[in-house]
């Protein structure tokens, strides 16, 4: 796919990123940091692996792609029991077929739905799609970036002391307690 149709490969990548942005398991994994500090890297690596598996001359099967997803979530100590990896793998292979046929409407629809969602986790993936886009198309990123900024202001990284322990931070003002 990459050699003979570079546009199709690029569109497939955009479609996979948009599909991942809308996947509830990914949203929860990133929000709850199931993989610790590497959660986003694990998800990005999984997206890249799925694109590669679907874009190869002989694409991987639904089961092979789903297994990659199960392995990635297992590495984050997360069990997926809802069948969503199989659904995602099927969607990825459907997107591949559409891209090879030159039909990018499914990808545009996925991107539109992902951009409409105000969830900061999905906006992160959508932002990755947009940053990777080398086209001259301009997309409205104000909603996505403001959602990410609001989430960043609310979340503080834990403070780790020199021994590697996390320091517990107070939540707010202390009230005087009667003794």
N, C-alpha and C positions, 0 to 999 in steps of 0.2 A: 504494500500500500504506500509506503514512504517514497519509494523510488519513482513509481509511475504517477502518483497523485498526491503531491505535497499539500495541496489545498484540502483534500479529503482527510489527510492525517491531522492537519491543524484543526479542522472542524471536529473531528472525532475527539481530540484532546479537550476542546472546549465543551463538548457534550458530556464527556466523562466527568469533568470538573463540575459542571452544572448539576449533574445527577448526584454526585457526592455531596454537593452543597445542600441538596434537598433531603438527603438520607438522614432520618431521625437518629439512627445508631451513631452516625458520625457526629451529629450535632451534640448528642449527649456525651459522647466520648471526649470531645473537645471541651465542652463546658465543665465537665467533672474531672477533666485531666486524668483519665483512666490510665494513660501511659506515662504519667508524670510530666516532666519537662519535655519529653520527646513525643508527646501525643501528636502535635501538629506535624512533626517530621514523619512519624509512622503513617499518618493519613496521607501526606503528600507522596511518600514512597509507594504506598498502596495504589494511589491514583495513577502514578507513573507506570507501575507494573501492569495495571489493568489496561492502560492505553497500549503498552508494548504488546501485551498478550493478544489484544484484539487487532492490532495493526499489522501483525506479522503476516507473512505470505500465507501460512496455514494457521488461522487463528485458533486460539485455545478454545476448549469447549466450555459450556456453561459451568460444568462441574469443576473444571480446572480453575476458572476465574473465581468461582465461589470459594474454593479451597484457599486461594490466596487471601481472600477477605477473612475467612475464618482464622487463618494463621495470624494475620495482622491483629485481629481483635483478641485472639488468644495471647499474643505478646503483651497486650494491655490488661490481661486478666479479666477479659470481658467475654461472656458467653452469649452468642446470638442464637436464640431458639425460635425466632419468628419467621424464618425462611427468607428474610430480606436479602441475604447474600445471593441466593439463587435468582431472586427478582432483579437485583442490580446487574448480575452477570448477563441475564437475558436482555435487559435494557441496553447494556453496553454492546452486545452483539447485534441487536436491532439497530443501534445507532451506527455501527460499522457498516451494515448493509445499506442503510440510508445514505451514508456518506459516499460509499462506492457508487451508488446510483446518482449521486449529485444532488440529493434532496436533503437540504439542511434545515428544513422547517421544524423538525422535531427538536433540533438543537436550539434554534431560536426560541421555541416555546419553553424549553427547559430553562434557558437563560432568563427569559422574561419572568417566569415564575420565581426563580431564585432571586432575581433583583427586586421583586415586589415584596419579598419577605423581609421584615424588619429585623429578623434575628441576627445578632452580631456574628454568630458562628457561621451562618450561611454567608453573610456578607464577607467574611474573611476568605472563603473559598471563591466567591464571585470576584472579589478584588484580585485574587491570584489569576483568575481567568483573564481579567481585563489587563493586568500588568503584563501577562504573557502575550497579549494580542499585539501583533506588529502592524495591523491594518491601520488605515487612517480614520477608521470609524471612531466616533466619539460617543461615549456612553455616559449617562448620568450616574456619577458616583457619590453625589452629595449625601444621599440617604444611607448608603453603605458605610461611608467613612464616618458619618456622625454616629451611627450605631456602634461602630467599633470604638470610637473615641469615648462614648458614654460608658461602655463596658470597661474600658481601661481605667477610667477615673474611679470606678466603683471597686475595682479589684486591686489589692496591693499584694505584691509578691511577698512570700514569707521571708523573714530575716533569719539567716542561718549563722550561728556563732562559729568561732574558730574550731570547736570540737565536732561540728557537723550537725548540731541539734537545732531545731527550729525554735525560735524565741516566740513565746505567746504574747501577742499584742493586746492591749486593752481595747474594748469595743467602743467605749465612749466615756462620758463623764461619770465619775464615781459619786454616788450619793453618800452622805454621811449616814451611817447606820447607828441606830440607838443601841447603846450597850446596856 
